[in-house]
Amino acid sequence: MSSNKEPPKKKIKVNDSPSSPSVSAQSNLKQRLMLDRKETAESILNFKFNKKRVRILSKATEVPSDCKGIAYWMFRDERVQDNWAFLFAQKLALKNKVPLHVCFCLLTKFLDGTIRQFKFLLKGLREVQKECEELNIEFHMLYGSGGDVMPGFVEKNKIGALVIDFMPLRNVMAYADQLKKALPKDVPLCQVDAHNIVPCWEASNKLEYGARTIRPKIHKQLPEYLTQFPPVIKHPYSGPLKAEKVDWDRCEAHLEVDRSVDEVEWAVPGYSGGIATLESFINKRLKFFGTKRNDPTQDALSNISPWLHFGQVSAQRCILVVKALRSKYPESVDGYIEEAIIRRELSDNFCFYNPKYDSIEGTNDWAKKTLNDHKKDKRPYLYTREELRDSKTHDDLWNSAQIQLVKEGKMHGFLRMYWAKKILEWTASPEQGLADAIYLNDRYSLDGRDPSGYVGCMWSVCGIHDQGWGEREVFGKIRYMNYQGCKRKFDISAFVARYGGKVYTKSATMDKFLTKGKKK
Ligand SMILES: Cc1cc2nc3c(=O)[nH]c(=O)nc-3n(C[C@H](O)[C@H](O)[C@H](O)COP(=O)(O)OP(=O)(O)OC[C@H]3O[C@@H](n4cnc5c(N)ncnc54)[C@H](O)[C@@H]3O)c2cc1C
């Protein structure tokens, strides 16, 4: 889109949900991508796979010659095509002329996720399982953590190499450490970063200060990594080990999660749903992305983060598709590249190199000091986690954003910043504010429990990847946002009308505040 093109005329109507195209009506892109892959190479064997995407975590580096198969433990990147980890596993299996096994290890819970996120995950996996079946690849549903169950699977079935995903969250990294110790000594353990375009360990070898320091490093390496994908092909080798039929009811019964937060309607889980969303983005919303992405009353965002979080769609694929439209919509495409590559990959950098990625201790010294200096400042309002959860604050915009999160499993990106900053302002301490923001985000967001979520909360509450600003109460030098600022940016009343956030006046602290004649 040229930047001076008219903004969308249509304002969001009450009860509109984020754009959700029907999957069947949106099959053009899916078919085109299949052809693109076939044109790129016949298979991964005819493609120059960039070995820098792989880290060998074991001492063993060679696949034993008498092995009976190669296994890929799928965790973060839950898709078949456009997946460098899957492709690498198939490459090893083809080279060694053995069957390929994909394992998913179902946990009973994952951080503060609820049945909402698990249903999204399991429905996406149904598509993976079906595709694997069509490609003569065995898909095994295992129960327990990968760290616990994969060593036994590998040993029992004489697996010659285990390929795993990369995810820089502490608990997931711990599974990789567990595997390093527990796998048979002659079996290579290969970790592939199939989530980032430039592998996290190649993008930078240290904790980056911010977007401005990682941006040139990533852009420099993009020509090397932003390539087309070859296809995962029908696997030519079979063996006696067959996957048990997946009992999807058992999978759901296995979960020990809160079932009161149920799935949302607008987001169709799985690869096809994700590609349909990508297709509707490039056809309808991309043209507005450059100019309207900070306006929550406009339909200008990609809305793809749930599929990216679960790895049901590859970020690299999104970039390839969007970048092809650069001559048509330069501003939007550049904006999308900045968000979906630089900001997203900066989040992985932060979590990978900073194990305290979700705590005040993990922020910069200046931010720790300023938050500490203002720890005792009187908060204008104080809310409990339950009041925040139930959208019961004095702020109709904040309440509406919280309702959007709870109802739709996704809050508009601009409001996420406002939302988290107000939590800092209205809770007893920065520690409490950060914990509440992370809890609510992880519990309700489809894309929660993600490096980008921890970084988003840490940016808002404790200034990571940011600089110091003018000092003020409670925030200290942390960047401030307020209602009036939002009012200047977009039509708050239209957003509030859509979600129905009310002004609550119950809080005693607030009553006191109002009697002093101050306004939000
Ligand atoms: C408090 C707070 C919490 C957040 N929690 C999450 C979360 O749990 N999971 C999550 O994926 N993102 C999170 N973000 C980042 C960002 O808001 C979301 O990625 C974005 O809103 C997703 O919607 P979209 O796909 O429509 O994004 P678009 O605006 O269409 O952007 C395209 C893509 O760029 C990436 N992106 C955009 N903004 C950011 C950003 N600030 N940081 C990192 N990547 C970005 C996402 O992958 C996104 O899909 C959070 C931000 C804040 C301030």
PDBQT file of the ligand as one rigid body, heavy atoms in Angstrom, charges set to zero:
ROOT
HETATM    1  C1  LIG A 601       2.461  -6.984  27.187  1.00  0.00    +0.000 C 
HETATM    2  C2  LIG A 601       2.729  -7.703  25.902  1.00  0.00    +0.000 A 
HETATM    3  C3  LIG A 601       2.521  -9.057  25.813  1.00  0.00    +0.000 A 
HETATM    4  C4  LIG A 601       2.777  -9.748  24.630  1.00  0.00    +0.000 A 
HETATM    5  N1  LIG A 601       2.576 -11.080  24.603  1.00  0.00    +0.000 NA
HETATM    6  C5  LIG A 601       2.857 -11.787  23.484  1.00  0.00    +0.000 A 
HETATM    7  C6  LIG A 601       2.704 -13.194  23.467  1.00  0.00    +0.000 A 
HETATM    8  O1  LIG A 601       2.322 -13.799  24.467  1.00  0.00    +0.000 OA
HETATM    9  N2  LIG A 601       3.010 -13.852  22.324  1.00  0.00    +0.000 N 
HETATM   10  C7  LIG A 601       3.426 -13.202  21.194  1.00  0.00    +0.000 A 
HETATM   11  O2  LIG A 601       3.665 -13.854  20.175  1.00  0.00    +0.000 OA
HETATM   12  N3  LIG A 601       3.603 -11.870  21.200  1.00  0.00    +0.000 NA
HETATM   13  C8  LIG A 601       3.332 -11.145  22.298  1.00  0.00    +0.000 A 
HETATM   14  N4  LIG A 601       3.509  -9.786  22.304  1.00  0.00    +0.000 N 
HETATM   15  C9  LIG A 601       4.068  -9.137  21.115  1.00  0.00    +0.000 C 
HETATM   16  C10 LIG A 601       3.011  -8.615  20.113  1.00  0.00    +0.000 C 
HETATM   17  O3  LIG A 601       2.106  -7.784  20.764  1.00  0.00    +0.000 OA
HETATM   18  C11 LIG A 601       2.289  -9.773  19.420  1.00  0.00    +0.000 C 
HETATM   19  O4  LIG A 601       3.236 -10.573  18.778  1.00  0.00    +0.000 OA
HETATM   20  C12 LIG A 601       1.273  -9.311  18.387  1.00  0.00    +0.000 C 
HETATM   21  O5  LIG A 601       0.285  -8.530  19.017  1.00  0.00    +0.000 OA
HETATM   22  C13 LIG A 601       0.651 -10.528  17.727  1.00  0.00    +0.000 C 
HETATM   23  O6  LIG A 601      -0.425 -10.176  16.898  1.00  0.00    +0.000 OA
HETATM   24  P1  LIG A 601      -0.331 -10.269  15.316  1.00  0.00    +0.000 P 
HETATM   25  O7  LIG A 601       0.125 -11.614  14.907  1.00  0.00    +0.000 OA
HETATM   26  O8  LIG A 601      -1.613  -9.788  14.760  1.00  0.00    +0.000 OA
HETATM   27  O9  LIG A 601       0.841  -9.256  15.064  1.00  0.00    +0.000 OA
HETATM   28  P2  LIG A 601       1.220  -8.295  13.873  1.00  0.00    +0.000 P 
HETATM   29  O10 LIG A 601       1.098  -6.898  14.364  1.00  0.00    +0.000 OA
HETATM   30  O11 LIG A 601       0.522  -8.665  12.636  1.00  0.00    +0.000 OA
HETATM   31  O12 LIG A 601       2.785  -8.546  13.699  1.00  0.00    +0.000 OA
HETATM   32  C14 LIG A 601       3.313  -9.575  12.885  1.00  0.00    +0.000 C 
HETATM   33  C15 LIG A 601       4.149 -10.518  13.706  1.00  0.00    +0.000 C 
HETATM   34  O13 LIG A 601       5.270  -9.843  14.230  1.00  0.00    +0.000 OA
HETATM   35  C16 LIG A 601       5.596 -10.343  15.516  1.00  0.00    +0.000 C 
HETATM   36  N5  LIG A 601       5.510  -9.250  16.485  1.00  0.00    +0.000 N 
HETATM   37  C17 LIG A 601       4.760  -8.147  16.417  1.00  0.00    +0.000 A 
HETATM   38  N6  LIG A 601       5.009  -7.338  17.470  1.00  0.00    +0.000 NA
HETATM   39  C18 LIG A 601       5.936  -7.967  18.216  1.00  0.00    +0.000 A 
HETATM   40  C19 LIG A 601       6.601  -7.644  19.435  1.00  0.00    +0.000 A 
HETATM   41  N7  LIG A 601       6.372  -6.505  20.073  1.00  0.00    +0.000 N 
HETATM   42  N8  LIG A 601       7.458  -8.529  19.925  1.00  0.00    +0.000 NA
HETATM   43  C20 LIG A 601       7.728  -9.691  19.290  1.00  0.00    +0.000 A 
HETATM   44  N9  LIG A 601       7.137 -10.043  18.138  1.00  0.00    +0.000 NA
HETATM   45  C21 LIG A 601       6.259  -9.189  17.600  1.00  0.00    +0.000 A 
HETATM   46  C22 LIG A 601       4.586 -11.430  15.825  1.00  0.00    +0.000 C 
HETATM   47  O14 LIG A 601       5.167 -12.661  15.518  1.00  0.00    +0.000 OA
HETATM   48  C23 LIG A 601       3.435 -11.105  14.903  1.00  0.00    +0.000 C 
HETATM   49  O15 LIG A 601       2.640 -12.215  14.545  1.00  0.00    +0.000 OA
HETATM   50  C24 LIG A 601       3.261  -9.062  23.488  1.00  0.00    +0.000 A 
HETATM   51  C25 LIG A 601       3.478  -7.685  23.578  1.00  0.00    +0.000 A 
HETATM   52  C26 LIG A 601       3.213  -7.008  24.764  1.00  0.00    +0.000 A 
HETATM   53  C27 LIG A 601       3.462  -5.532  24.837  1.00  0.00    +0.000 C 
ENDROOT
TORSDOF 0
